[in-house]
């Protein structure tokens, strides 16, 4: 890193890089859910990948 950067600027750069990595990991997880057609039943709501639908009556 550049020696002329202030401590605050360095902290902000590190924070931004960490947040970018976390966002990329989350997007990768959601893409994996889409690819694997993961289905999660939660009461009357059924989640499939990034989408969800309401089902009545709730699945048994």
C-alpha positions as CSV (number, residue, x, y, z in Angstrom):
1,X,0.0,0.0,0.0
2,X,1.0,3.6,-0.6
3,X,3.0,5.1,2.2
4,X,1.4,8.5,1.7
5,X,-2.1,7.2,2.6
6,X,-3.4,8.2,6.0
7,X,-4.3,5.5,8.6
8,X,-8.0,6.3,8.0
9,X,-7.7,5.8,4.3
10,X,-6.0,2.5,4.9
11,X,-8.7,1.4,7.2
12,X,-11.4,2.4,4.7
13,X,-9.6,0.5,1.9
14,X,-9.3,-2.6,4.0
15,X,-13.0,-2.3,5.0
16,X,-14.1,-1.9,1.4
17,X,-12.1,-4.9,0.3
18,X,-13.5,-7.1,3.1
19,X,-17.1,-6.0,2.3
20,X,-16.5,-6.7,-1.4
21,X,-15.3,-10.2,-0.5
22,X,-18.4,-10.9,1.7
23,X,-20.7,-9.6,-1.0
24,X,-19.0,-11.9,-3.6
25,X,-19.3,-14.9,-1.2
26,X,-23.0,-14.2,-0.7
27,X,-23.7,-13.9,-4.4
28,X,-21.8,-17.2,-4.9
29,X,-23.9,-18.9,-2.3
30,X,-27.1,-17.7,-3.9
31,X,-25.9,-18.8,-7.3
32,X,-25.1,-22.2,-5.9
33,X,-28.7,-22.4,-4.5
34,X,-30.0,-21.6,-7.9
35,X,-27.9,-24.2,-9.6
36,X,-28.7,-26.9,-7.1
37,X,-32.4,-26.1,-7.1
38,X,-32.4,-26.1,-3.3
39,X,-35.9,-26.1,-1.9
40,X,-36.6,-24.8,1.6
41,X,-40.1,-25.1,3.1
42,X,-40.9,-22.5,5.7
43,X,-44.5,-22.6,6.8
44,X,-46.6,-21.6,3.8
45,X,-43.6,-20.1,1.9
46,X,-41.5,-22.2,-0.4
47,X,-38.0,-20.9,-1.3
48,X,-36.3,-22.2,-4.5
49,X,-33.0,-20.5,-5.1
50,X,-33.5,-16.7,-5.0
51,X,-37.2,-16.8,-5.4
52,X,-40.1,-17.8,-3.1
53,X,-43.8,-18.4,-3.4
54,X,-46.7,-18.6,-1.0
55,X,-48.6,-22.0,-0.9
56,X,-52.0,-22.5,0.6
57,X,-52.6,-24.7,2.4
58,X,-49.0,-25.1,3.7
59,X,-47.2,-28.2,2.5
60,X,-47.5,-31.1,4.9
